[in-house]
Amino acid sequence: MATKHFDPVTIETNRPGQLLNITNTLQIAERLVNDWPDMRGPAYKAAVKASVDHMAGECRRQ
């Protein structure tokens, strides 16, 4: 599956003062799985859904 790149989105990391630029859906998925805080409420669920929906759309277009 090809990963679509987009304009960078800057997020906070779990290290104080460290920011990370995300430029594709694979990076988003990695951050959601590996680095999201233990509180996985509505914001987490919405982020996962948006990421999965976006990746599914990429698969359909190929």
C-alpha positions as CSV (number, residue, x, y, z in Angstrom):
1,M,0.0,0.0,0.0
2,A,1.4,3.4,-1.0
3,T,1.3,6.0,1.8
4,K,-0.1,9.3,0.8
5,H,1.9,12.3,2.0
6,F,0.4,15.6,2.9
7,D,1.4,19.0,4.4
8,P,3.0,18.5,7.8
9,V,0.9,18.4,10.9
10,T,2.9,19.2,14.1
11,I,2.1,17.2,17.2
12,E,3.4,17.2,20.8
13,T,5.3,14.1,21.8
14,N,5.4,12.6,25.3
15,R,8.7,14.4,25.8
16,P,8.3,17.9,27.1
17,G,9.1,20.5,24.5
18,Q,9.6,18.0,21.7
19,L,7.4,18.4,18.6
20,L,7.1,16.0,15.7
21,N,6.0,16.7,12.1
22,I,3.6,14.0,10.7
23,T,3.5,13.9,6.9
24,N,1.6,10.6,6.1
25,T,-1.0,8.2,7.4
26,L,1.5,5.5,8.3
27,Q,3.2,7.9,10.7
28,I,-0.2,8.8,12.2
29,A,-1.0,5.1,12.8
30,E,2.4,4.5,14.4
31,R,1.9,7.4,16.8
32,L,-1.7,6.3,17.7
33,V,-0.6,2.8,18.5
34,N,2.8,3.4,20.1
35,D,2.7,6.9,21.7
36,W,-0.9,7.9,22.6
37,P,-1.4,8.4,26.3
38,D,-3.3,5.7,28.3
39,M,-6.4,7.9,28.2
40,R,-8.0,6.6,25.0
41,G,-11.4,8.3,25.0
42,P,-13.4,10.1,22.2
43,A,-10.4,12.0,20.7
44,Y,-8.4,8.8,20.4
45,K,-11.3,6.9,18.8
46,A,-11.9,9.8,16.4
47,A,-8.2,9.9,15.4
48,V,-8.1,6.1,14.8
49,K,-11.3,6.2,12.7
50,A,-10.1,9.1,10.6
51,S,-6.7,7.3,10.1
52,V,-8.3,4.0,9.2
53,D,-10.9,5.7,6.9
54,H,-8.1,7.6,5.1
55,M,-6.0,4.4,4.6
56,A,-9.0,2.5,3.4
57,G,-9.7,5.2,0.8
58,E,-6.1,4.9,-0.4
59,C,-6.5,1.1,-0.8
60,R,-9.7,1.6,-2.9
61,R,-8.0,4.1,-5.2
62,Q,-5.1,1.8,-6.1
